[in-house]
Amino acid sequence: MIRLSLLFSSVAMTALAPAVCAQQGPTADVEEGVRADIIVTGEKSARTLQQTPTSIAVVTPEKIARETLITIQDVYNRTANLSETYGAAGFTIRGVSNNGVGAGGQADAASVYVDGAPIPKWALYGGPTDMWDVQQVEVLRGPQSTIQGLNALAGGIVITSKDPSLTRWGGDARLLWTEYNDRTFSTAIGGPLIEDELGVRLSAERRNDRGLIYNVTRDEYDDELKSLNLRGKIKWTPKAIPDLEAVASYNRVRRDGGYLYEYVRTDVPNYFNRRISTGDQPSRGRIDSDIAIFNISYPLADQLKLSSVTSWNRSKVHSQIDTDGTAQDIQAIDNRYLYKTLTQEFRLNYDGERLSGLLGAWYYRRSGSINQNSRVNIATPTATIAALLRANGATAAQAQFISNAYAAQMPVIPVRYIASQPDKVETVALFGDGRFKLTERLTLIGGFRFDHERNRYAAETVATFNGTLPGTGFLGAAYAPIIGLINQGVLGLVDDASSPSAINSRTFNAFLPKAGISMDWTPDLTTAFTVQRAYRSGGSSQNSARAELVPYDPEYSWNYEGSLRSKWLDGHLTLNANIFYMTWKDQQVTAYFGRNAYDYNTVNAAGSQLYGFEVEANANVARGIDLYASVGHVRTKFTDFDLPAGATSTVDLDGTQFPYAPRWTLAGGINAQFGPGFVANLNANYRTSVFTGVGQDQDQYKVGARTVVNGKIGYETDHWSLFIFARNILNEEYRQYEYAAIHQAILGEPQTFGLGASIHW
């Protein structure tokens, strides 16, 4: 309760962050507690945050610097109704995971964009999503299918890096060092090559982290990290073609570190402070990411602008993990992902006195493959063996006795599994979004998207028995023929998982409308209500046990949302809120069919609903003191669950909650400037308990609530700063996931102190 009191007493409202970097000093407006409105671009129109009914949380460069945000995961944990999931594997927006909620399907439900380029989900935990040299992060909560299209049913995260300056040369550099030998070196420099016409900006960040989880078997840290992030940007505004603007950028990331999640042994004393692992195989994640982006815009008339955005992305990921977590060589996974993504968008933006909006065309193509090389153990299927024996004349009692005896000899079936799964997704779309002022105060909102997708999924698998079969005489000579029959049946089950190359192609068309109304009650008070449809595309799912490709259909949702945008006390207080209700049908879930643990595939079998709200506030309470806070609440529930004939799943989703969907998320903090250059920040975030699994037994997979408090204090001038920072000041001991049966867990970050220095010129 003391920690919660600290949270709620110190973060009652949100602060006004200065409109300029702290190194450049405050302006007169900031001293008076007033700043320029934040411009959001995630909806592809330059509007202020107060003019946007969509629920958008904005992270500015000032917040990044004041809270020492390093990775996108830091943003997840400090935003209302946004939360991380399984380690660094992903995130939820309003309780909906970026991978979907029913453990089925391949399309994303939410995406991350960097300078307009979508980042594949396989690279999110170590791709180009770190916060150095970032101009703005926008978290768009709720369906964005009308504007963003593919993979935006839950929302999206838009990261924009800093552009080059065309007027002056300058740069930034930063050094961070923590007590656990996490060393981060960052720098950026840029300026005009031709004044007012051609500019360049180069940035780099090198991170070396010793890690926290010591592997006693391999004598090394499982989560040791080395990464290099390089970005170059060129901006061109030729005087020969007035008002033309072109920006080209290239981003290269090389990351060698821990797997996207790391387990800690929980059967040792004081495991929060003494984090060890015992796996004999490497637990690593290597990511090579290259992104090229070219944006160009030109005004065709005073109120009409044509834009083109082209992106190319190549992501290569190599993931390895010891899945049994022991010093014995039992199970291991070795997966390689290689994907290339190309996008092209053309857009017309119109900004008239009464009518404003955009009309665009979009093309998306992603191609690549997953190559798996795994050694797995499948629990010996005694029920299947007993059925085989009964089919060959054994009584029920005899079949049960023999199958149990066989399982005692070989509790698991060791299998080497090699698979190649290439796929290609191609989408074209026409979309529009507009506003029409009926009166000076009343505005109609409308939009649409027609989306045509064709995806092709292929799979080729080779499964081989990777162990020693029980001898036929272990029950005596009389049973030897029967044991021989069972051995042949086991080999047959393994062989059934092998298949030659098979290909499924699917085509989908979706019409996604949007409508709403907005009312400006005063210049500082606006309310709006919108309704829009969203979808997640269908595809094909491989049933590994049967070596089959099984098609599944898209899923659809309707979202109903009200919004409030307001300013109070002459702009010293900003209070924004959104309330929402969403219905969801034809959800893609996983169904099991009984042959063994790998006899499953995706089916459309669920429906659900969710509702809740977000409230965010910023306030300047005194000269040099700002407060900021956010509250998010969401209730999720599966309302329908109807598996197809033949499914043997015992997990019933009906009436259960979504996994990793905290009902309450709270965050906030205080910024203070005092004395000649002294600055401080104290911030906290709270998340209620979550279920890490799905189904009626999800109480067994529950991790508790947690409150994390962070802080920073330092001395700043116009050109340099020195500071100390702390993460998890109160040393909250919390889990992100726990696998109690094998004494392993994913733990939250421990109490960590660090030093930092930065320069600006």
VOGU-3710 file (C-alpha; in Angstrom, 3 decimals, decimal comma):
1> mirlsllfss> 0,000/0,000/0,000  2,929/2,365/0,627  4,049/1,901/-2,963  0,565/2,523/-4,319  0,246/5,623/-2,161  3,503/6,902/-3,600  2,201/6,228/-7,098  -1,169/7,924/-6,682  0,002/10,865/-4,597  2,883/11,805/-6,873
11> vamtalapav> 1,223/11,301/-10,253  -2,242/12,756/-9,920  -1,920/14,681/-13,202  0,291/14,799/-16,272  2,875/17,410/-16,814  3,568/19,854/-19,488  6,858/18,730/-21,017  8,905/21,614/-22,419  8,562/22,235/-26,115  12,320/22,240/-26,605
21> caqqgptadv> 15,070/19,901/-25,539  16,212/20,310/-21,968  19,750/20,982/-23,184  18,527/24,035/-25,061  16,922/25,564/-22,002  13,307/26,570/-21,365  11,459/29,142/-23,436  9,274/31,879/-22,045  6,179/29,874/-22,936  7,437/26,898/-20,984
31> eegvradiiv> 8,164/29,092/-17,983  4,549/30,193/-18,092  3,380/26,563/-18,335  2,186/26,771/-21,948  3,564/24,802/-24,865  2,792/24,360/-28,521  0,285/21,640/-29,367  1,723/18,229/-30,194  1,315/17,339/-33,873  0,444/13,700/-34,543
41> tgeksartlq> 1,090/12,076/-37,904  0,204/8,419/-37,254  -3,152/8,916/-39,023  -1,299/10,364/-42,043  -2,643/13,868/-41,523  -0,841/16,565/-39,573  -3,334/17,365/-36,782  -2,823/18,423/-33,219  -3,386/15,868/-30,514  -6,362/17,905/-29,292
51> qtptsiavvt> -7,975/17,715/-32,754  -7,652/13,913/-32,966  -10,485/11,767/-31,562  -8,377/8,601/-31,845  -6,830/7,609/-28,528  -3,155/8,448/-29,062  -0,438/8,485/-26,414  2,564/10,538/-27,506  6,127/10,109/-26,262  8,221/13,203/-26,950
61> pekiaretli> 12,035/13,598/-27,037  11,770/15,381/-23,682  10,070/12,390/-22,070  12,631/10,031/-23,605  15,469/12,080/-22,120  13,878/12,769/-18,730  12,931/9,134/-18,075  16,004/7,639/-19,799  13,901/5,516/-22,121  16,142/3,126/-24,048
71> tiqdvynrta> 13,924/0,542/-25,757  10,367/0,286/-27,038  9,629/-1,968/-24,046  10,119/1,098/-21,803  7,263/2,763/-23,707  5,050/-0,321/-23,343  5,334/-0,205/-19,574  4,568/3,502/-19,139  1,480/3,954/-21,314  -2,184/3,492/-20,387
81> nlsetygaag> -3,723/0,290/-21,801  -0,395/-0,740/-23,302  1,533/-3,614/-21,768  4,370/-5,994/-22,611  3,638/-9,708/-22,884  5,981/-12,696/-22,778  9,400/-11,219/-22,056  10,178/-8,891/-24,948  8,126/-10,999/-27,360  5,357/-8,461/-27,927
91> ftirgvsnng> 2,734/-6,154/-26,468  -0,971/-5,719/-25,903  -3,103/-2,686/-26,762  -6,357/-2,571/-24,819  -5,781/-6,177/-23,831  -5,276/-7,413/-27,412  -1,888/-8,958/-28,162  -0,054/-7,936/-31,310  -0,137/-11,667/-32,201  -3,891/-12,047/-31,591
101> vgaggqadaa> -5,592/-13,413/-28,488  -6,661/-16,955/-29,362  -3,218/-18,462/-30,044  -4,197/-18,939/-33,687  -3,548/-17,261/-37,023  -0,425/-15,749/-38,507  -1,360/-12,127/-39,261  -0,569/-9,503/-36,660  -3,297/-7,708/-34,739  -1,080/-4,648/-34,179
111> svyvdgapip> 2,093/-3,384/-35,812  5,099/-1,181/-35,145  6,210/1,283/-37,830  9,569/3,077/-38,006  9,531/6,112/-40,307  6,695/4,476/-42,243  8,199/0,984/-42,543  6,408/-1,923/-40,805  8,691/-4,005/-38,560  8,135/-7,799/-38,650
121> kwalyggptd> 7,029/-9,215/-35,302  9,996/-11,605/-35,258  12,391/-8,630/-35,004  10,516/-6,477/-32,500  12,592/-7,519/-29,507  15,834/-6,296/-31,024  15,118/-4,437/-34,232  15,326/-0,712/-35,000  12,882/0,204/-32,228  15,254/1,715/-29,653
131> mwdvqqvevl> 14,679/5,294/-28,556  17,942/7,018/-29,450  17,544/9,943/-31,895  13,771/9,475/-31,991  11,607/12,530/-32,574  8,276/11,049/-31,492  6,491/7,823/-30,604  2,720/7,600/-31,123  0,694/4,763/-29,637  -2,600/4,518/-31,545
141> rgpqstiqgl> -5,064/2,591/-29,396  -8,045/0,916/-30,993  -8,589/-0,339/-34,562  -6,625/1,505/-37,232  -7,596/-0,663/-40,195  -9,084/2,252/-42,163  -5,799/4,186/-42,220  -3,081/1,622/-41,469  -4,738/-1,355/-43,128  -2,955/-4,663/-42,674
151> nalaggivit> -2,369/-5,848/-39,114  -3,993/-2,961/-37,231  -7,103/-4,459/-35,619  -5,871/-3,566/-32,107  -3,931/-0,436/-33,013  -0,392/0,496/-33,918  2,816/2,101/-32,725  4,440/4,731/-34,944  8,080/5,701/-34,340  9,521/8,745/-36,127
161> skdpsltrwg> 13,234/9,483/-36,073  14,711/12,986/-36,137  15,050/14,766/-39,463  18,169/16,642/-40,611  18,368/20,373/-40,054  18,670/22,606/-43,106  19,837/25,688/-41,191  22,567/24,758/-38,695  25,024/22,012/-37,833  24,718/20,329/-34,483
171> gdarllwtey> 24,805/17,065/-32,685  24,123/15,055/-29,575  26,033/12,396/-27,681  25,201/10,322/-24,626  26,877/7,763/-22,376  24,954/5,459/-20,017  26,524/2,991/-17,579  24,723/0,795/-15,046  25,920/-1,236/-12,094  25,417/-4,415/-14,150
181> ndrtfstaig> 27,892/-3,232/-16,808  25,248/-2,222/-19,306  27,157/0,346/-21,380  25,415/2,406/-24,055  27,243/4,880/-26,299  25,073/7,081/-28,534  25,823/9,903/-30,917  24,166/11,905/-33,686  25,361/14,716/-35,902  23,788/16,608/-38,752
191> gpliedelgv> 23,326/19,828/-40,597  23,066/21,490/-44,022  25,241/20,386/-46,913  23,547/23,164/-48,872  21,899/25,703/-46,570  18,085/25,738/-46,701  18,186/23,045/-49,386  20,053/19,818/-48,530  20,726/18,406/-45,069  22,071/15,195/-43,587
201> rlsaerrndr> 21,835/13,500/-40,179  23,826/10,488/-39,007  23,210/8,630/-35,763  24,712/5,595/-34,076  24,186/3,680/-30,872  26,383/0,910/-29,506  25,207/-1,143/-26,558  27,165/-3,740/-24,577  25,302/-5,417/-21,726  26,884/-8,108/-19,564
211> gliynvtrde> 23,468/-9,514/-18,705  21,766/-10,663/-15,502  21,150/-14,410/-15,944  24,266/-16,483/-15,328  24,270/-19,909/-16,943  26,085/-22,213/-14,521  26,326/-25,003/-17,093  27,807/-22,942/-19,920  29,717/-20,473/-17,690  28,321/-17,397/-19,418
221> yddelkslnl> 25,411/-14,964/-19,236  22,411/-16,079/-21,274  21,203/-12,524/-21,828  24,509/-10,873/-22,688  23,854/-8,289/-25,400  25,856/-6,555/-28,103  24,040/-4,310/-30,541  24,785/-1,625/-33,093  22,132/0,681/-34,536  23,122/2,966/-37,429
231> rgkikwtpka> 20,881/5,437/-39,237  21,496/7,949/-41,990  18,977/10,504/-43,248  19,029/13,038/-46,079  16,489/15,820/-46,541  16,200/17,771/-49,791  14,076/20,859/-50,484  15,384/22,071/-53,863  15,064/25,776/-54,537  14,540/24,971/-58,215
241> ipdleavasy> 11,301/23,181/-57,293  9,746/25,247/-54,494  7,823/23,325/-51,807  9,093/19,914/-52,934  10,364/17,910/-49,954  12,176/14,575/-50,137  13,569/12,542/-47,249  15,597/9,354/-47,700  16,859/7,203/-44,837  18,679/3,951/-44,251
251> nrvrrdggyl> 18,663/2,096/-40,922  20,949/-0,843/-40,166  20,748/-2,896/-36,958  22,998/-5,727/-35,849  22,016/-7,382/-32,590  23,540/-10,414/-30,853  21,946/-11,103/-27,500  19,633/-13,227/-25,468  16,543/-14,939/-26,817  13,319/-12,894/-26,918
261> yeyvrtdvpn> 12,594/-14,260/-23,439  14,948/-15,680/-20,814  14,073/-18,166/-18,074  15,457/-18,100/-14,549  15,548/-21,106/-12,198  13,062/-20,683/-9,341  14,204/-23,739/-7,353  17,252/-21,934/-5,953  17,383/-19,583/-2,930  16,936/-15,839/-3,500
271> yfnrristgd> 16,375/-16,287/-7,232  15,281/-12,675/-7,788  18,709/-11,423/-6,769  20,692/-14,486/-7,884  19,430/-15,222/-11,377  20,783/-18,434/-12,824  19,952/-20,844/-15,639  21,159/-24,369/-16,353  20,465/-25,071/-20,032  23,287/-26,758/-21,912
281> qpsrgridsd> 22,325/-25,259/-25,286  22,698/-21,590/-26,344  19,816/-19,229/-25,661  20,430/-16,491/-28,198  18,682/-14,165/-30,592  20,619/-12,674/-33,499  18,923/-10,008/-35,593  20,118/-8,324/-38,778  17,720/-5,618/-39,916  18,042/-3,224/-42,853
291> iaifnisypl> 15,430/-0,595/-43,687  15,432/1,857/-46,590  12,738/4,546/-46,801  12,037/7,285/-49,330  9,356/9,931/-48,702  8,525/12,688/-51,154  5,768/15,295/-51,087  4,726/18,167/-53,334  1,783/20,618/-53,118  -0,367/20,468/-56,250
301> adqlklssvt> -2,336/23,513/-55,093  -2,625/25,721/-52,010  -4,671/23,137/-50,137  -3,764/19,911/-51,944  -0,572/17,884/-51,423  0,625/14,687/-53,100  2,834/12,333/-51,098  4,656/9,106/-51,808  6,118/6,790/-49,172  8,297/3,841/-50,197
311> swnrskvhsq> 9,850/1,400/-47,753  11,982/-1,717/-48,057  12,853/-3,887/-45,099  14,969/-7,023/-44,779  14,951/-8,822/-41,442  17,081/-11,849/-40,698  16,578/-13,511/-37,312  18,311/-16,555/-35,812  16,691/-17,794/-32,586  18,064/-20,576/-30,392
321> idtdgtaqdi> 16,819/-21,811/-27,038  17,231/-24,813/-24,752  13,572/-25,681/-24,156  14,137/-28,211/-21,378  16,326/-25,792/-19,397  18,493/-28,527/-17,881  22,156/-29,474/-18,095  21,175/-32,538/-20,134  20,979/-32,408/-23,930  17,243/-33,185/-24,229
331> qaidnrylyk> 15,399/-30,543/-26,268  16,408/-27,484/-28,256  14,948/-25,145/-30,859  16,914/-23,532/-33,669  14,770/-21,296/-35,902  15,817/-18,992/-38,707  13,592/-16,261/-40,146  14,313/-14,296/-43,302  11,725/-11,814/-44,556  11,692/-8,955/-47,031
341> tltqefrlny> 8,934/-6,361/-46,996  8,154/-3,745/-49,635  5,493/-1,052/-49,247  4,395/1,759/-51,540  1,827/4,398/-50,700  0,506/7,310/-52,735  -1,622/9,842/-50,899  -3,501/13,050/-51,634  -4,100/15,299/-48,611  -6,620/18,124/-48,827
351> dgerlsgllg> -6,998/20,803/-46,146  -9,835/23,214/-46,932  -11,873/25,480/-44,706  -14,806/23,061/-44,426  -13,522/19,845/-45,974  -10,252/18,143/-45,065  -8,986/14,629/-45,477  -6,992/12,239/-47,577  -7,338/9,678/-50,325  -4,672/7,037/-50,817
361> awyyrrsgsi> -3,580/3,838/-52,511  -1,364/1,265/-50,848  0,678/-1,752/-51,870  2,290/-4,233/-49,475  4,365/-7,311/-50,224  6,104/-9,514/-47,693  7,942/-12,672/-48,669  10,237/-14,979/-46,794  10,399/-18,160/-44,807  10,822/-19,789/-41,426
371> nqnsrvniat> 13,263/-22,681/-41,248  13,003/-24,837/-38,146  15,487/-27,359/-36,823  14,237/-28,624/-33,484  14,634/-31,532/-31,137  11,432/-32,009/-29,175  9,928/-34,614/-26,878  6,289/-35,618/-27,318  4,508/-37,222/-24,387  3,879/-40,867/-25,249
381> ptatiaallr> 0,154/-40,994/-26,216  -1,143/-43,844/-24,053  -4,733/-43,313/-25,222  -3,683/-43,663/-28,867  -1,644/-46,795/-28,070  -4,553/-48,333/-26,140  -6,888/-47,662/-29,082  -4,374/-49,339/-31,422  -4,271/-52,426/-29,172  -8,052/-52,662/-28,880
391> angataaqaq> -8,322/-52,458/-32,659  -6,066/-55,521/-32,800  -8,154/-57,609/-30,389  -6,946/-56,638/-26,894  -9,468/-56,093/-24,114  -9,762/-52,604/-22,579  -7,949/-53,786/-19,419  -5,131/-55,415/-21,402  -4,763/-52,355/-23,638  -4,539/-50,022/-20,650
401> fisnayaaqm> -1,997/-52,235/-18,845  0,285/-52,583/-21,860  0,115/-48,894/-22,878  0,952/-47,780/-19,328  3,856/-50,236/-19,157  5,141/-48,991/-22,509  4,936/-45,357/-21,375  6,930/-46,260/-18,266  9,713/-47,518/-20,546  9,546/-44,494/-22,873
411> pvipvryias> 7,677/-41,560/-21,254  8,361/-39,294/-24,235  8,945/-39,809/-27,936  12,092/-37,906/-28,990  11,694/-36,340/-32,440  13,954/-34,306/-34,673  11,767/-31,884/-36,584  13,004/-30,008/-39,651  10,602/-27,722/-41,471  10,656/-25,065/-44,150
421> qpdkvetval> 7,679/-22,703/-44,217  7,889/-20,055/-46,945  5,045/-17,599/-47,313  4,102/-14,518/-49,292  1,532/-11,854/-48,484  0,495/-9,298/-51,088  -2,049/-6,572/-50,417  -3,425/-3,643/-52,407  -5,828/-1,138/-50,896  -7,721/2,064/-51,576
431> fgdgrfklte> -8,481/4,166/-48,519  -9,866/7,526/-47,519  -10,474/9,560/-44,398  -12,165/12,929/-44,170  -13,911/15,592/-42,132  -16,667/17,955/-43,184  -17,710/20,935/-41,067  -21,485/21,210/-40,993  -21,179/24,284/-38,790  -18,323/26,059/-37,053
441> rltliggfrf> -18,674/23,566/-34,200  -20,161/20,387/-35,655  -18,026/18,137/-37,859  -18,816/14,876/-39,636  -16,091/12,213/-39,716  -15,931/9,474/-42,335  -13,543/6,988/-43,835  -13,222/3,699/-45,648  -10,740/1,126/-46,809  -11,109/-1,524/-49,468
451> dhernryaae> -8,458/-4,151/-48,875  -7,594/-6,975/-51,281  -5,127/-9,561/-50,006  -3,627/-12,674/-51,501  -1,431/-14,825/-49,314  0,396/-18,028/-50,066  1,663/-20,376/-47,407  3,783/-23,470/-48,009  5,296/-26,092/-45,748  7,657/-29,001/-46,086
461> tvatfngtlp> 8,525/-31,071/-43,020  10,753/-33,972/-42,109  10,198/-35,677/-38,754  12,454/-38,517/-37,621  12,550/-40,617/-34,487  15,525/-39,388/-32,456  15,884/-41,979/-29,712  15,863/-45,678/-28,840  12,693/-47,763/-28,905  11,908/-50,041/-25,928
471> gtgflgaaya> 13,109/-53,605/-26,370  10,297/-55,944/-27,368  10,970/-58,330/-24,447  10,618/-56,023/-21,463  7,207/-57,599/-20,579  8,298/-61,127/-21,482  8,311/-63,190/-24,640  4,508/-63,490/-24,764  4,162/-59,718/-25,205  7,080/-59,280/-27,596
481> piiglinqgv> 4,929/-59,243/-30,778  2,594/-56,680/-29,203  5,484/-54,418/-28,165  6,845/-54,720/-31,691  3,465/-53,595/-33,013  3,481/-50,592/-30,682  7,014/-49,664/-31,756  5,878/-49,678/-35,368  2,887/-47,540/-34,426  5,142/-44,981/-32,708
491> lglvddassp> 7,367/-44,777/-35,770  4,222/-44,360/-37,851  3,060/-41,429/-35,718  6,420/-39,736/-36,203  6,400/-40,458/-39,916  2,915/-38,937/-40,229  4,416/-35,575/-39,272  6,597/-35,618/-42,405  5,238/-34,256/-45,646  6,435/-33,156/-49,070
501> sainsrtfna> 6,017/-29,516/-49,985  2,388/-28,362/-49,936  1,053/-24,921/-50,874  -2,188/-23,116/-50,044  -3,166/-19,785/-51,604  -5,969/-17,676/-50,165  -7,605/-14,450/-51,351  -9,598/-12,029/-49,192  -11,518/-8,814/-49,787  -12,538/-6,562/-46,923
511> flpkagismd> -14,499/-3,308/-46,810  -13,781/-1,341/-43,657  -16,005/1,714/-43,113  -15,668/4,426/-40,475  -18,134/7,125/-39,406  -18,359/9,651/-36,624  -19,272/13,088/-35,402  -17,305/15,728/-33,500  -18,513/18,735/-31,510  -16,399/21,737/-30,481
521> wtpdlttaft> -18,262/22,995/-27,416  -15,628/25,674/-26,818  -12,169/26,311/-28,320  -10,777/24,151/-25,493  -13,448/21,441/-25,229  -14,248/18,857/-27,926  -16,154/15,592/-27,847  -16,485/12,986/-30,588  -18,027/9,611/-31,286  -16,805/7,182/-33,977
531> vqrayrsggs> -17,690/3,703/-35,239  -15,391/1,632/-37,404  -14,862/-1,881/-38,660  -11,548/-3,725/-38,543  -10,289/-7,108/-39,625  -7,434/-9,565/-39,337  -6,833/-11,598/-42,476  -7,137/-15,350/-42,826  -4,613/-17,828/-44,134  -3,414/-21,403/-43,818
541> sqnsaraelv> -2,207/-23,275/-40,754  0,057/-26,299/-40,677  -0,992/-29,278/-38,587  2,432/-30,735/-37,809  1,198/-34,119/-36,585  -0,826/-34,736/-39,748  1,435/-32,790/-42,127  -1,581/-30,923/-43,507  -2,236/-27,298/-44,451  -5,616/-26,249/-43,086
551> pydpeyswny> -7,303/-23,013/-44,284  -8,953/-20,542/-41,909  -10,967/-17,358/-42,517  -10,559/-13,696/-41,486  -11,862/-12,305/-38,206  -13,781/-9,023/-37,884  -14,529/-6,450/-35,216  -16,665/-3,347/-34,704  -15,353/-0,609/-32,428  -17,541/2,096/-30,842
561> egslrskwld> -15,594/4,948/-29,287  -16,227/8,264/-27,558  -13,540/10,865/-26,915  -13,001/14,015/-24,857  -10,295/16,594/-25,561  -9,994/19,501/-23,169  -7,747/22,249/-21,849  -8,243/24,056/-18,575  -6,685/26,829/-16,487  -5,510/28,844/-19,504
571> ghltlnanif> -3,756/25,826/-20,998  -1,925/24,803/-17,836  -3,980/21,588/-17,603  -4,768/19,192/-20,438  -7,240/16,386/-19,808  -8,054/13,844/-22,525  -10,135/10,676/-22,345  -11,507/7,892/-24,545  -14,143/5,265/-23,807  -14,622/2,238/-26,069
581> ymtwkdqqvt> -16,597/-0,933/-26,681  -15,574/-3,562/-29,239  -17,258/-6,748/-30,485  -15,208/-9,407/-32,246  -16,312/-12,488/-34,179  -14,842/-15,406/-36,140  -11,712/-15,286/-34,013  -8,811/-17,499/-34,966  -7,991/-19,961/-32,188  -6,021/-23,182/-31,852
591> ayfgrnaydy> -7,911/-26,500/-31,859  -6,369/-29,861/-30,901  -7,441/-33,111/-32,514  -6,031/-35,784/-30,203  -3,325/-37,648/-32,073  -0,512/-36,086/-29,990  0,627/-32,759/-28,582  1,363/-31,441/-32,083  -1,990/-32,410/-33,598  -3,435/-28,884/-33,805
601> ntvnaagsql> -4,210/-26,094/-36,245  -6,014/-22,766/-36,448  -9,825/-22,644/-36,737  -12,420/-19,838/-36,575  -14,243/-20,713/-33,383  -14,509/-17,780/-30,961  -16,224/-14,468/-30,372  -15,475/-11,861/-27,736  -16,045/-8,364/-26,469  -13,991/-5,762/-24,646
611> ygfeveanan> -14,660/-2,352/-23,190  -12,863/0,245/-21,132  -11,324/3,701/-21,141  -8,129/5,766/-21,047  -7,620/9,061/-19,256  -4,449/11,122/-19,669  -3,621/14,422/-18,024  -0,794/16,988/-18,208  -0,428/19,850/-15,764  1,960/22,655/-14,933
621> vargidlyas> 1,364/23,122/-11,190  4,073/25,672/-10,453  7,061/27,297/-12,042  9,431/24,470/-12,964  7,162/21,673/-11,708  5,122/19,488/-14,052  2,960/16,474/-13,294  1,705/13,821/-15,700  -0,488/10,758/-15,291  -2,508/8,215/-17,236
631> vghvrtkftd> -5,084/5,601/-16,299  -6,236/2,735/-18,493  -8,952/0,180/-17,805  -10,099/-2,718/-19,988  -12,391/-5,707/-19,466  -11,996/-8,566/-21,937  -14,149/-11,659/-22,307  -14,614/-14,523/-24,743  -18,379/-14,727/-25,296  -18,527/-17,622/-27,790
641> fdlpagatst> -16,463/-20,749/-28,310  -17,582/-23,471/-30,704  -14,924/-25,907/-31,920  -15,421/-27,898/-35,135  -16,342/-31,572/-35,201  -13,445/-33,860/-34,339  -11,679/-31,405/-32,045  -10,636/-32,876/-28,714  -9,502/-29,672/-26,998  -10,355/-29,584/-23,320
651> vdldgtqfpy> -9,609/-25,861/-23,009  -12,862/-23,885/-23,124  -12,413/-20,167/-23,770  -16,051/-19,194/-23,159  -16,265/-16,651/-20,337  -12,503/-16,331/-19,888  -10,268/-13,280/-20,203  -7,640/-12,522/-22,825  -4,060/-13,443/-21,924  -1,765/-10,599/-20,849
661> aprwtlaggi> -4,709/-8,198/-20,542  -4,291/-6,191/-17,302  -7,553/-4,631/-16,170  -5,786/-1,539/-14,856  -2,655/0,217/-16,075  -1,527/3,424/-14,385  1,511/5,570/-15,011  2,701/9,027/-14,156  5,438/11,176/-12,788  6,779/14,555/-11,800
671> naqfgpgfva> 9,394/16,750/-13,482  11,136/19,419/-11,438  13,618/22,171/-12,241  15,257/23,850/-9,272  18,282/25,980/-8,642  20,685/26,869/-11,440  20,329/23,871/-13,730  19,283/21,068/-11,393  16,559/18,785/-12,778  14,795/15,699/-11,468
681> nlnanyrtsv> 12,196/13,184/-12,548  10,280/10,598/-10,545  7,900/8,275/-12,377  5,963/5,124/-11,607  3,838/2,589/-13,449  1,386/0,014/-12,125  -0,189/-3,026/-13,753  -2,747/-5,364/-12,234  -2,332/-9,135/-12,385  -2,591/-10,908/-15,743
691> ftgvgqdqdq> -3,240/-14,413/-16,970  -0,403/-15,741/-19,095  -2,543/-18,511/-20,619  -6,040/-18,986/-22,040  -8,956/-21,175/-21,000  -10,892/-22,153/-17,890  -7,700/-23,170/-16,050  -5,945/-19,854/-16,648  -5,856/-19,197/-12,886  -2,915/-21,611/-12,881
701> ykvgartvvn> -1,056/-19,200/-15,152  -1,538/-15,977/-13,252  1,190/-13,512/-12,346  0,599/-10,827/-9,775  0,296/-7,071/-9,931  3,384/-4,924/-9,814  4,406/-1,314/-9,220  7,697/-0,059/-10,656  9,166/3,302/-9,623  11,992/4,974/-11,567
711> gkigyetdhw> 13,877/8,210/-11,147  16,567/10,542/-12,433  18,378/13,568/-11,032  21,043/15,659/-12,675  22,556/18,975/-13,616  21,961/20,493/-17,049  23,302/23,420/-19,037  22,577/24,486/-22,585  25,302/22,159/-23,884  25,927/19,332/-21,429
721> slfifarnil> 24,408/17,357/-18,572  25,432/14,868/-15,894  22,883/12,663/-14,162  22,218/9,531/-12,182  19,190/7,344/-12,849  17,492/4,384/-11,230  15,092/1,723/-12,475  12,794/-0,155/-10,116  13,920/1,944/-7,162  11,829/-0,013/-4,646
731> neeyrqyeya> 13,217/-3,338/-5,965  9,784/-4,741/-6,799  10,107/-8,509/-7,296  7,697/-9,505/-10,034  7,251/-12,175/-12,679  6,203/-11,840/-16,280  5,641/-15,574/-16,656  6,078/-18,683/-14,527  6,364/-22,336/-15,537  6,045/-23,872/-12,078
741> aihqailgep> 6,187/-27,495/-13,274  9,826/-27,155/-14,346  10,800/-24,402/-11,867  11,382/-21,652/-14,408  10,131/-18,080/-14,701  10,622/-14,875/-16,652  11,400/-12,153/-14,129  11,032/-8,393/-14,290  13,986/-6,012/-14,237  15,697/-5,741/-10,832
751> qtfglgasih> 16,648/-2,569/-8,995  19,286/-0,915/-11,184  21,332/2,266/-10,712  23,270/4,025/-13,432  25,259/7,090/-14,432  24,875/9,160/-17,557  26,307/12,117/-19,383  25,231/13,943/-22,511  26,395/16,805/-24,664  24,530/18,943/-27,173
761> w> 26,037/21,347/-29,682
//
